[in-house]
Amino acid sequence: MLRMIALDLDGTLLRSDKTLSPRTRRVLETYIQQGTHVVVASGRSYDSLPQEVLSVSGIDYAITSNGVVICHRPTGQKLFYSPLKPTCTQQLLSLIETHQADFEVFLDGVPYADADFVAHPTAYGLPDAATSYIQTTRKPVRDLFAFTQEHIQELDCLDFITIDQQKRVILAQQLKQISGIYVTSSVPHLLEISDASAGKGPALRRLAQYLNIPREQIAAFGNEENDLDMIEFAGVGVAVANSPAHVRDCADYVTQSNDEDGVAAFLERYLVNQQA
């Protein structure tokens, strides 16, 4: 019996057009009605979570910003919160200055980005499909560097934005020299940086302990690098078919792609098998 289901959103639960299919909604509601905790586990900040998912009645817990925050949605209580340490952020700002790197920051669940980036994401190399998401979730700031310094004591996390893969490799190598941070990625153009205690896997472990649920009764679904520790922790780790090979290899099971309602398909089969 599954007592908890942890769900990555983009590329996993959501279809490529960012919608939640009626089939998937029905399956989630079925599990919730049976008493299973369905948990959002996203790299997105809380303010960026899609209302279509949050409108599913009974999703009471959200792991956001790659495990920086665990929130009890009905009360707004943060069960866990681990912001970036100012000393780490200062080192990140030094890297930004050295490499003239584009970046975005997250403050109290809200993403902030350079005003030019928000206005024209494609000019930074992002695909047209990303424009709507960026413009509806990011708050534009004229001087993001100064904004970051002003709020250096209270930042959730920070992302480097780069399409240039050579520059990405250099940044990733230099980030390894900064202690006290966790670095991951959910899409090729981002390096997502948070406190060392973050990660979807550690967050899921904390929530499981809080709810007194053993890992053997937890299923986790994902598709990218930032889902690996969560998939490995769960007793039932599932990758969707559109995941890279190393993510599929890490999982206990591989289900259909996100555009084929892979999460719903797996949970439907699991429910039938449990009732057999």
C-alpha positions as CSV (number, residue, x, y, z in Angstrom):
1,M,0.0,0.0,0.0
2,L,1.3,3.5,-0.9
3,R,0.9,6.0,1.9
4,M,2.7,8.8,0.1
5,I,3.2,9.8,-3.5
6,A,5.8,12.5,-4.3
7,L,5.5,14.1,-7.7
8,D,7.8,16.2,-9.8
9,L,5.8,18.5,-12.0
10,D,7.5,19.7,-15.2
11,G,8.3,16.8,-17.6
12,T,6.7,14.3,-15.2
13,L,3.2,15.0,-13.9
14,L,2.5,17.7,-16.3
15,R,2.3,17.3,-20.1
16,S,4.7,19.2,-22.3
17,D,2.0,22.0,-22.7
18,K,2.1,22.3,-18.8
19,T,-1.4,20.9,-18.4
20,L,-2.6,18.3,-15.9
21,S,-4.7,15.7,-17.9
22,P,-8.2,14.8,-16.6
23,R,-7.0,11.2,-16.4
24,T,-4.1,12.1,-14.1
25,R,-6.3,14.3,-11.9
26,R,-8.8,11.4,-11.5
27,V,-6.1,9.0,-10.4
28,L,-4.6,11.4,-7.9
29,E,-8.1,12.1,-6.4
30,T,-8.7,8.3,-6.1
31,Y,-5.5,7.9,-4.1
32,I,-6.2,10.9,-1.9
33,Q,-9.7,9.6,-1.2
34,Q,-8.1,6.4,0.0
35,G,-5.9,8.3,2.5
36,T,-2.6,8.5,0.5
37,H,-0.6,11.7,0.9
38,V,0.0,13.2,-2.6
39,V,2.9,15.6,-2.4
40,V,4.2,18.2,-4.9
41,A,8.0,17.9,-5.1
42,S,9.2,20.6,-7.5
43,G,12.2,22.7,-8.4
44,R,9.7,25.5,-8.8
45,S,9.3,28.0,-6.0
46,Y,6.0,28.0,-4.1
47,D,4.7,31.1,-5.9
48,S,5.4,29.4,-9.3
49,L,3.4,26.2,-8.6
50,P,0.5,25.8,-11.2
51,Q,-2.9,26.4,-9.9
52,E,-4.1,23.5,-11.9
53,V,-2.2,21.2,-9.7
54,L,-2.9,23.0,-6.4
55,S,-6.6,22.8,-7.2
56,V,-6.6,19.1,-6.7
57,S,-8.3,18.8,-3.4
58,G,-6.2,17.1,-0.7
59,I,-2.7,18.0,-1.9
60,D,-1.7,19.3,1.6
61,Y,2.1,19.3,1.3
62,A,4.5,20.9,-1.1
63,I,8.3,20.4,-1.4
64,T,9.5,23.5,-3.3
65,S,12.7,25.0,-4.6
66,N,14.4,21.6,-4.8
67,G,13.7,20.9,-1.1
68,V,14.5,24.3,0.4
69,V,11.0,24.5,1.7
70,I,8.4,21.9,3.0
71,C,5.1,23.6,3.3
72,H,1.8,22.5,4.9
73,R,-0.5,24.2,2.4
74,P,-3.8,24.4,4.4
75,T,-2.1,26.4,7.2
76,G,0.9,27.9,5.2
77,Q,3.2,26.6,7.9
78,K,6.8,25.9,6.8
79,L,7.7,22.5,8.3
80,F,11.3,23.0,7.0
81,Y,13.1,26.0,5.6
82,S,16.8,26.3,4.7
83,P,17.7,29.5,2.9
84,L,21.1,30.2,1.4
85,K,23.7,31.3,3.8
86,P,24.9,34.9,3.1
87,T,28.5,33.9,2.9
88,C,27.6,31.4,0.2
89,T,25.5,34.0,-1.7
90,Q,28.5,36.4,-1.6
91,Q,30.7,33.8,-3.2
92,L,28.0,33.2,-5.9
93,L,27.9,37.0,-6.6
94,S,31.6,37.0,-7.1
95,L,31.2,34.2,-9.7
96,I,28.5,36.2,-11.3
97,E,30.8,39.3,-11.6
98,T,33.7,37.2,-12.9
99,H,31.8,35.5,-15.6
100,Q,29.1,38.1,-16.3
101,A,26.6,35.3,-15.6
102,D,22.9,35.7,-15.9
103,F,21.0,34.6,-12.9
104,E,17.7,34.7,-11.0
105,V,17.0,34.7,-7.3
106,F,14.2,33.4,-5.0
107,L,12.9,35.3,-2.0
108,D,10.1,34.0,0.2
109,G,8.8,31.7,-2.6
110,V,8.9,34.4,-5.3
111,P,11.3,34.3,-8.3
112,Y,13.0,37.6,-9.4
113,A,14.9,38.0,-12.6
114,D,16.5,40.7,-14.7
115,A,13.8,42.9,-16.3
116,D,15.4,42.4,-19.8
117,F,15.4,38.6,-19.3
118,V,11.7,38.6,-18.3
119,A,10.8,40.8,-21.3
120,H,12.7,38.8,-23.9
121,P,13.7,35.2,-22.7
122,T,14.4,34.1,-26.3
123,A,17.2,36.7,-26.6
124,Y,19.0,34.7,-23.9
125,G,18.6,31.5,-25.9
126,L,15.5,30.1,-24.3
127,P,12.9,28.5,-26.5
128,D,9.7,30.3,-27.5
129,A,7.8,27.8,-25.3
130,A,9.5,29.1,-22.2
131,T,8.3,32.7,-22.7
132,S,4.9,32.4,-21.1
133,Y,6.2,30.5,-18.1
134,I,9.0,33.1,-17.5
135,Q,6.8,36.1,-17.9
136,T,4.0,34.8,-15.7
137,T,6.2,33.6,-12.8
138,R,9.2,35.9,-12.7
139,K,9.1,39.4,-11.2
140,P,11.3,41.8,-13.2
141,V,14.1,43.7,-11.4
142,R,16.2,46.5,-13.0
143,D,19.3,45.9,-11.0
144,L,19.2,42.3,-9.9
145,F,22.7,42.3,-8.5
146,A,21.9,45.2,-6.1
147,F,18.6,43.5,-5.2
148,T,20.4,40.3,-4.3
149,Q,22.9,42.2,-2.1
150,E,20.0,44.0,-0.4
151,H,18.3,40.8,0.4
152,I,21.4,38.6,1.0
153,Q,20.2,37.6,4.4
154,E,16.9,36.1,3.3
155,L,17.3,34.4,-0.1
156,D,15.8,31.0,-0.7
157,C,18.1,30.0,-3.5
158,L,19.7,31.2,-6.7
159,D,19.9,29.9,-10.3
160,F,22.5,30.5,-13.0
161,I,21.0,30.9,-16.4
162,T,23.2,29.8,-19.4
163,I,22.6,28.2,-22.8
164,D,26.3,28.2,-23.4
165,Q,27.3,24.7,-22.4
166,Q,31.0,25.4,-22.2
167,K,30.3,28.3,-19.7
168,R,27.9,26.0,-17.8
169,V,30.7,23.4,-17.4
170,I,33.1,26.1,-16.1
171,L,30.5,27.4,-13.6
172,A,29.7,23.9,-12.4
173,Q,33.4,23.2,-11.8
174,Q,33.8,26.4,-9.8
175,L,30.6,25.9,-7.8
176,K,32.3,22.7,-6.5
177,Q,34.8,24.9,-4.7
178,I,32.0,26.6,-2.6
179,S,31.2,24.7,0.5
180,G,27.7,24.8,2.0
181,I,25.7,24.6,-1.2
182,Y,23.7,22.0,-3.1
183,V,23.8,22.2,-6.9
184,T,21.4,20.5,-9.3
185,S,19.6,21.0,-12.5
186,S,16.1,20.5,-13.8
187,V,16.6,21.9,-17.4
188,P,19.7,22.3,-19.5
189,H,19.9,26.1,-19.2
190,L,19.9,26.2,-15.4
191,L,22.3,25.5,-12.6
192,E,20.1,25.6,-9.4
193,I,21.9,26.4,-6.2
194,S,20.6,26.2,-2.7
195,D,21.7,25.4,0.8
196,A,23.6,22.1,1.3
197,S,20.7,20.7,3.4
198,A,18.3,21.0,0.4
199,G,17.4,18.4,-2.2
200,K,14.1,16.7,-3.0
201,G,15.4,13.4,-1.4
202,P,16.3,14.9,2.0
203,A,13.1,16.9,2.0
204,L,11.0,13.8,1.2
205,R,12.8,11.9,4.0
206,R,12.0,14.7,6.5
207,L,8.4,14.8,5.5
208,A,8.1,11.0,5.7
209,Q,9.6,11.2,9.3
210,Y,7.1,13.9,10.2
211,L,4.2,11.9,9.0
212,N,5.6,8.6,10.3
213,I,5.6,6.9,6.9
214,P,8.3,4.3,6.1
215,R,10.1,4.7,2.8
216,E,8.8,1.3,1.6
217,Q,5.3,2.9,1.4
218,I,6.4,5.9,-0.6
219,A,6.4,6.3,-4.4
220,A,8.4,9.1,-6.1
221,F,8.1,10.1,-9.7
222,G,10.6,12.2,-11.7
223,N,12.5,12.9,-14.9
224,E,15.6,14.9,-14.3
225,E,18.8,15.2,-12.3
226,N,17.1,17.1,-9.4
227,D,14.8,14.1,-9.0
228,L,17.5,11.4,-8.6
229,D,17.8,11.5,-4.8
230,M,14.1,11.4,-4.4
231,I,13.7,8.5,-6.7
232,E,16.5,6.7,-4.9
233,F,15.0,7.3,-1.4
234,A,11.5,6.2,-2.2
235,G,10.6,2.5,-1.8
236,V,9.0,2.8,-5.3
237,G,11.1,5.0,-7.5
238,V,9.7,5.7,-10.9
239,A,11.1,7.6,-13.9
240,V,9.0,8.6,-16.9
241,A,10.1,7.4,-20.3
242,N,11.2,10.9,-21.4
243,S,13.9,10.9,-18.7
244,P,17.6,10.8,-19.6
245,A,19.1,7.3,-19.5
246,H,20.9,7.9,-16.2
247,V,17.6,8.8,-14.5
248,R,15.8,5.8,-15.9
249,D,18.7,3.5,-14.8
250,C,18.4,4.9,-11.3
251,A,14.7,4.1,-11.0
252,D,13.0,0.9,-9.9
253,Y,10.4,1.3,-12.6
254,V,10.1,3.2,-15.9
255,T,6.6,4.3,-16.9
256,Q,5.2,6.0,-20.0
257,S,6.2,9.5,-20.9
258,N,4.7,12.6,-19.4
259,D,2.7,13.2,-22.6
260,E,1.3,9.7,-22.3
261,D,0.1,10.2,-18.7
262,G,2.9,8.0,-17.4
263,V,2.2,8.8,-13.7
264,A,-1.4,8.0,-14.1
265,A,-0.7,4.8,-16.0
266,F,1.7,3.5,-13.3
267,L,-0.6,4.4,-10.5
268,E,-3.6,2.7,-12.2
269,R,-1.6,-0.5,-12.6
270,Y,-0.3,-0.3,-9.1
271,L,-3.8,0.1,-7.7
272,V,-5.1,-2.9,-9.7
273,N,-2.2,-5.1,-8.5
274,Q,-2.8,-4.1,-4.9
275,Q,-6.5,-5.0,-5.2
276,A,-5.8,-8.3,-6.9
